[in-house]
């Protein structure tokens, strides 16, 4: 097996790559809603974003405009297909504040903050480009046995 090394610290492992229609607006939204930091932007001659690198809390993600070459291919913006098969999961210090910030920036709340059986307060928002963000705050420690019991309909774990 070849020895694969990455020469860009912080860009190891899987990095989400979001395809959107309106990448410049998505960069603005991600900055306002999630405190994302723009690290790099490559604009194409037509003004679209060919590649941008962003980070939230030091964790990178990439995004680009859907190009005509992609329109007939398998990579399309979720707002073009009307669905997504990926949810971006993020732990935040205060899920209620994070949802309010995202909503103020233009996100749609799909699932408002709620205390969940697995010891987290969780919510889901959809950005204006069709991507879903699952936001969570740890509220308590819950054992695996308690989670399994709750999934089976016995929230007391008895």
C-alpha positions in Angstrom: 0.0 0.0 0.0 1.4 3.4 -0.9 2.4 5.8 1.9 -0.1 8.6 1.7 0.8 11.8 3.5 -0.9 15.1 3.3 1.2 18.2 3.2 -1.5 20.6 4.4 -1.9 20.4 8.2 -5.5 20.6 9.2 -6.7 19.1 6.0 -6.4 15.4 6.9 -9.2 12.9 6.8 -12.6 13.6 5.3 -13.4 17.2 4.4 -17.0 18.1 3.4 -17.2 19.6 -0.1 -20.5 21.5 -0.6 -21.8 22.3 -4.1 -24.2 25.2 -4.3 -25.7 27.7 -6.7 -24.4 31.0 -5.4 -21.2 30.1 -3.7 -20.3 33.7 -2.9 -23.6 34.1 -1.1 -23.0 30.8 0.7 -19.7 32.0 1.9 -21.4 35.1 3.4 -24.1 32.9 4.9 -21.7 30.5 6.5 -19.7 33.4 7.9 -22.8 35.0 9.4 -24.6 31.8 10.5 -21.8 29.6 11.8 -18.8 32.0 12.3 -17.0 30.4 9.3 -13.7 31.8 8.3 -12.9 32.1 4.6 -9.4 30.7 4.0 -9.2 30.8 0.2 -11.4 31.6 -2.8 -10.7 30.9 -6.5 -13.1 32.8 -8.7 -13.6 31.7 -12.3 -13.7 34.2 -15.2 -17.5 34.1 -15.2 -17.5 35.2 -11.5 -18.5 31.8 -10.1 -16.5 30.3 -7.3 -14.5 27.3 -8.7 -13.2 26.4 -5.2 -13.3 28.0 -1.8 -11.9 26.8 1.5 -13.6 27.6 4.7 -13.2 26.6 8.4 -15.5 26.5 11.4 -13.7 26.3 14.7 -10.5 25.3 12.8 -12.2 22.5 10.9 -12.1 22.8 7.1 -14.8 22.4 4.5 -14.8 23.3 0.9 -17.5 24.7 -1.4 -17.9 25.7 -5.0 -20.6 26.8 -7.4 -22.3 24.1 -9.4 -20.9 24.5 -12.9 -22.6 23.6 -16.2 -20.2 20.7 -16.4 -21.8 19.4 -13.2 -25.4 20.1 -14.1 -25.8 16.9 -16.1 -23.5 14.9 -13.9 -24.0 13.3 -10.5 -22.9 16.4 -8.5 -25.7 18.9 -8.0 -26.7 21.5 -5.5 -29.3 20.2 -3.0 -31.6 23.1 -3.9 -31.5 21.9 -7.6 -32.4 18.3 -6.6 -34.8 19.1 -3.9 -33.1 16.8 -1.4 -29.8 16.0 0.3 -28.3 12.8 1.6 -25.8 14.4 3.8 -26.3 16.3 7.1 -23.5 18.4 8.5 -23.2 17.7 12.3 -21.7 20.3 14.7 -21.4 20.6 18.4 -21.9 24.1 19.7 -21.8 25.6 23.2 -25.4 26.8 23.0 -27.7 25.2 20.5 -30.5 27.7 21.0 -28.2 30.6 20.3 -26.7 28.8 17.3 -30.1 28.1 15.8 -31.1 31.8 16.3 -27.9 33.0 14.7 -28.4 30.7 11.7 -32.1 31.6 11.4 -31.2 35.3 11.5 -28.7 34.7 8.7 -31.4 33.1 6.5 -31.5 29.4 7.5 -34.8 27.6 7.8 -35.4 25.7 11.1 -36.4 22.2 10.2 -36.3 20.9 13.7 -36.3 23.3 16.6 -34.0 22.8 19.6 -35.2 19.9 21.8 -33.7 17.9 24.6 -33.1 14.4 23.3 -32.9 11.0 25.1 -29.2 10.7 24.3 -28.2 13.6 26.5 -28.0 16.4 23.9 -30.1 19.3 23.0 -30.4 19.1 19.2 -31.8 21.0 16.2 -31.6 20.9 12.5 -31.5 23.9 10.1 -31.3 24.1 6.4 -29.2 26.8 4.8 -30.5 28.8 1.8 -28.6 26.5 -0.5 -30.3 23.3 0.6 -27.7 21.8 3.0 -28.8 20.6 6.4 -26.9 21.4 9.6 -27.5 19.3 12.7 -26.5 21.4 15.7 -26.0 19.8 19.2 -25.1 20.7 22.7 -24.3 18.1 25.3 -26.7 18.4 28.3 -26.0 15.2 30.3 -24.1 12.0 30.3 -26.3 9.1 29.2 -25.0 5.5 29.3 -25.3 3.2 26.3 -27.7 1.0 28.2 -30.0 4.1 28.9 -29.8 5.0 25.2 -30.7 1.5 24.1 -33.6 1.3 26.5 -34.9 4.7 25.3 -34.7 3.6 21.7 -36.8 0.6 22.7 -39.5 2.8 24.2 -38.4 2.5 27.9 -37.1 6.0 28.7 -36.6 5.1 32.3 -34.2 2.3 31.3 -36.1 -0.3 33.3 
